């Protein structure tokens, strides 16, 4: 089941790269950069670099192996963690209050707070609320 998810993600990344290259060819570097950023695959090497930076800054962190969305959301709901870094938005459906996702190689990404869903322009969530995640 996870293999299909990974294949879909890889196909999505490839489509984003193709779009980015098209934007670049047409001289729209801003949109090209956005699409290249959306195509980045967060690898274990990226995670390791983040861990090293967190250790250097003496910031407590937790690493969730495999599919740990529900556990991460629980840590967030209980106030044990302040933010969850993730590749997708599943954590919002589980009720994580603050999610950082779609991080690029420079550390930029999208921060989403459940309390501010209507303000998230990057993902067109102006009409969403927490109940919609569970019913739509």
Residue pairs with C-beta under 8 A, 6 or more apart in sequence:
2 67
9 41
9 87
10 41
13 38
13 39
13 40
13 41
14 39
16 35
16 36
16 38
16 39
17 35
17 36
17 39
19 35
20 31
20 32
20 33
20 34
20 35
20 36
20 39
21 32
23 29
23 31
23 32
23 35
24 32
36 104
37 102
37 104
37 108
38 102
40 102
40 103
40 104
40 105
42 87
42 103
46 103
47 63
50 85
51 61
51 63
54 60
54 61
62 72
62 75
62 81
64 71
64 72
69 86
69 90
69 91
69 94
70 94
72 81
72 84
72 86
72 91
72 94
72 96
73 84
73 91
73 94
73 95
73 96
74 94
75 81
75 84
76 82
76 83
76 84
76 91
76 95
76 96
76 97
76 98
77 95
77 96
77 97
82 98
83 98
83 99
83 100
83 111
84 91
84 96
84 98
84 99
84 100
85 99
85 100
85 101
85 103
86 99
86 100
86 101
87 101
87 102
88 101
89 99
89 101
89 112
89 123
91 99
92 99
92 112
92 114
92 133
93 133
93 134
95 114
95 130
96 114
97 113
97 114
97 115
98 111
98 112
98 113
98 114
99 111
99 112
99 113
100 109
100 110
100 111
100 112
101 109
101 110
101 112
102 109
102 110
103 109
110 120
110 122
110 123
112 120
112 123
112 125
114 130
117 125
117 126
117 128
117 129
117 130
118 125
118 126
118 127
118 128
118 129
119 126
120 126
